[in-house]
Amino acid sequence: MATVKQVVGPRTGLTTSALNSLASATFVSAGTITHNTNRPLDVLIEVAATSGTVSGNKQLLVYARAYLDGSGIPTTGPVAGATVTDEPNLYFVGALPLNTSSTTQRRIFSLAAAYGFALPYASEIVLRNDSGAALNTSGGSVHYSEISATVA
């Protein structure tokens, strides 16, 4: 009988400093992950952020925009600035609680769970600081690991 094993790929960083000093109530793009190359079953996103003196909702919201091909236009939604009009067009990935001021918080999210279907060609990771304060100048990062399976 064949055995199916889940394989977690290497932790890869999105080269972004987008989270450092991100103003409260502001969106930013952390970069794009192409799923079409290795065709994983899922992609885990690890987001880390260091808050300032938090108030209000005390969280960093994580979203994704989907691409159906490598050159087309992604699904709509904000990737910069503070306008929330098209925020519902983004795929909600999750919320990173930032309950303690000046402390780096980390959480892992599933992209496949956020989409509710198979992964698209690529995903752009979009973040919104909803902590009530600007994020610190360091401590922010976004990493990902592809999840695949082997059958033996």
N, C-alpha and C positions, 0 to 999 in steps of 0.2 A: 504494500500500500504506500502511495506517495505521501510525503510530508511537505506541507507548505510552511515556509518560515518567512517571517517579516524581516526585512533588512532595512536598517536605518542608515542612510548615507552620511557622508561627512558633514560636519557643521561648517557652513559657508557664510561668510559675511557679505551683506550688501554694503558696498563702499559708500557710506553716507555719513555726513555730519549733520543731517537735517534735524535731528532731535535736539542738538545742542543749542541752547538759548531760544528754543521755539516759544513764541509768545502764547499766552492763554487764548483760547477760542480761535486758534489758527490751524489750518490744514497744511500738510507738507507731504511730498512724495518721497519715499525712502528708496525707491528703485524698482526695477522690474525683474521678475524671475521667469525664464523661458522653460516651460514644462515639456515642450515638444521634442527636445533633444533626447532625454532619457525616458520620457513617458512614465513618470512615477504614478503610483496609486493615490498618493497624498503627498503633501508638503507641509512639514511642521515649521511654523514661524516662531522664532524666539525674539521677543521685544524687551528691551531694557531701557529704562529712563530714570533720571534723577530729578525729582521735583524741586521747586523752590518752596516758598511758604504757602502751602496749599490752602484752598478754601472752596466752597461750593461743591461741585460734583467729585473732585479729587480723583480724576481718572484720565488715562490716555486711551482714546478710542482707536481701534485698528480696523481698517477697511481694505478692500481690494477692488480693483477695476480689471475686467476681463478682456483679453484680446483673443479673437478667433483666428488670427493669422499674424505673421511677423511684421506686416507692413500696414495693416488696417488701423482704423480708428477704434479705440477701446470703448467700453461702455462709458456713459457720461457720469459726471460727478466731480466735485472740487478736488484739486490737488495742491492748491496754494490759496493763501488769503483767508479771510474770515467769513465769507458768504456761505450760508448753510442751505440756500434755496434748493440745490440739486443733491444734497447729502443723501436723500433716500434712494438715489440712483446707484450709490455705491453698495457693494456687498459687505455687510457687517461681519467682521471676523471675530471681534471680541473686545473686552475692556481690560486694561491693565490698571488695577487699583493703585493710587498714589496717596495713601492715607497718612504717610509719615513724611514730613518735610525734610528735604536734603538727604534722603536715603534712596539708594538705587533699588528699584523694584524690577523683577523679571517674571515673565510668564510665557508659556508655549501655547500656540493656537494651531488648529487644523484648518488648512485652506479648503480641503474637500468638504468638510462639514459646513463651512461658511457658504460655499456655492450650492450645496445640496444636490450636486450632480457631478459628473466627471470634471476633471480639471480642464480648463481651456488651454489654448496654445500658450498663453503667457498671462501673468498676473502682475499688476503694478500695486505695490503696497503703499497705502495712503494712511497717514496718521493725523489725528486731531487732538490737540492738547485741550482737555476739558478739566484741568486741575485747578483753575482759578489763579494760577501764577505761571510765570515763565519757567521753563525747564532750566536746569543748571547748564553751565557751559561744557560739561563733560559727563560721561556716564551713559549717554544714549547710544544704542546700537540695535541693529536688526540683523539676525542670522536666520538661516533656513537649512533644513535637512530633508532630502527626498526620501520617501518611503516606497520601497518596492517589495517584491516577493520572489522567492525562489521555490522551486518544486524539485524534490529529490526522492 
